[in-house]
Amino acid sequence: AVDVLPGLHLIHGKMVVEAKPYTSDKGHAVRSFLEHPPFAGRRPVFIGDDVTDEDGIAAAQDAGGIGIKVGAGESCALYRLENVAAVHDWLAGQ
């Protein structure tokens, strides 16, 4: 992460650069969704393929849900799928 302006930082992903507040990330979004109907009490699933998805993966797992990393690379995800086609196959089986 690179500091841009006070309160903002950059996260460099595979095909993206995100400029975002330190107080907001994909994990914050997952936690926020889970506070409101129809998501409250549900088991979240977060699937991502980039470093920018790691906060969301961690939040889903922390909430008792599933975090899935797509492709190679380091991740906190407990599960991994090889590629997008594998994600489609997994979703079709649910």
SULWO-V654407 format. One record per residue. N is the residue number from 0. PHI is phi in whole degrees, 0 to 359 (* if undefined). PSI is psi in radians with two decimals (NA if undefined). NEAR is the number of other C-alpha atoms within 10 Angstrom. Layout:
BEGIN
n->[N N]
phi->[PHI PHI]
psi->[PSI PSI]
near->[NEAR NEAR]
END
This chain:
BEGIN
n->[0 1 2 3 4 5 6 7 8 9 10 11 12 13 14 15 16 17 18 19 20 21 22 23 24 25 26 27 28 29 30 31 32 33 34 35 36 37 38 39 40 41 42 43 44 45 46 47 48 49 50 51 52 53 54 55 56 57 58 59 60 61 62 63 64 65 66 67 68 69 70 71 72 73 74 75 76 77 78 79 80 81 82 83 84 85 86 87 88 89 90 91 92 93]
phi->[* 238 290 251 227 307 87 239 213 257 239 266 254 297 232 207 234 257 254 211 292 299 273 222 205 294 294 299 297 299 299 295 304 291 274 233 297 269 270 303 82 271 259 286 234 235 242 211 235 218 300 291 264 299 296 292 299 298 295 299 293 298 271 87 261 240 244 233 267 257 88 279 116 293 196 274 299 277 231 216 238 292 199 297 300 293 296 300 298 297 297 295 274 272]
psi->[2.48 2.29 2.31 -1.12 2.82 2.21 -0.13 2.65 2.81 2.44 2.14 2.05 -2.88 -0.94 0.46 2.64 2.14 2.27 2.06 2.77 2.60 -0.47 0.04 2.30 -3.11 -0.51 -0.72 -0.71 -0.77 -0.85 -0.67 -0.80 -0.74 -0.19 -0.17 2.55 2.55 0.20 -0.40 2.32 0.00 2.88 1.92 2.61 2.19 2.15 2.21 2.80 0.17 2.86 -0.50 -0.20 -0.16 -0.66 -0.67 -0.73 -0.83 -0.75 -0.73 -0.78 -0.71 -0.49 0.17 0.20 -2.72 2.33 2.26 2.18 2.32 2.15 -2.98 2.92 2.78 2.59 2.68 -0.10 2.45 -0.28 2.74 2.45 2.56 -0.70 -3.12 -0.66 -0.67 -0.60 -0.81 -0.77 -0.76 -0.81 -0.66 -0.47 -0.06 NA]
near->[11 10 13 12 11 8 10 16 17 17 14 15 13 9 6 12 13 14 16 16 14 12 8 11 16 18 19 14 13 21 18 12 15 18 12 10 9 9 14 13 11 14 13 22 17 22 20 20 21 19 16 18 20 24 19 24 27 22 22 25 20 14 16 12 15 19 26 24 26 21 15 12 9 10 20 13 20 12 12 18 18 12 13 13 11 14 17 10 11 11 9 8 7 5]
END
